[in-house]
């Protein structure tokens, strides 16, 4: 059977072939969306996150580590310099991660002039919840089926020598004190309540997180 249509030839070949074959699908990557700059007639195709960043919408959708922390910090500083009168919106869906990169995001949120709205769209656990609570008070929101989890910082340094381990424990205690003070300040809960909650993994629904003062609003 002969045909000049390449797509039809492909289907014919598949239909009549007696051998096994595999089709390798390439990953789609970040979707592209059209964006028209002011004064230009034609729209250019840019990646989705680039387009959303232009609208001051930021996303933390992974574990908190140095690379994503530096990206979010850089974006917040740049957008603040570009226009410090427009709010920023940080969407969070994160299982947590490293303490210091999370603190870097939190401190930058307090440093920049625009108010930062935080929105939990899935899970905000560990350092994810710390960043969530760092949003502008009255402008922290969780979607109705989102989950929030708080606990004390943990260490992965247990196999080191005894002296180094002791130093690590001392640093962990300082970090725990820092995180606890922030939760107390930004939730309005007593120190003993926050300290007790941080002794273990405490998971909360959106409404429970609102009752704890971690978020101010629950989305409809």
Buried (B, 14 or more C-beta within 10 A) or exposed (E): EEEEEEEEEEEBEEEEEEEEEEEEEEEEEEEBBEBEEEEEEEEEEBBEBEBBBEEBBBBBEEBBEEEBBEBBBEBBEEBBEEEEEEEBBBBBBBBBBBBEBBBBBBEBBEEBEBBBBBBBBBBBBBBBBBBBBBBBBEBBBBBEEBBBBBBBBEEEEEEEEEEEBEEBEEBBEEBBEBBBEBBBEBBEBEEEBBBEBBEEEBEBBBEBBBEBBBBBBBBE
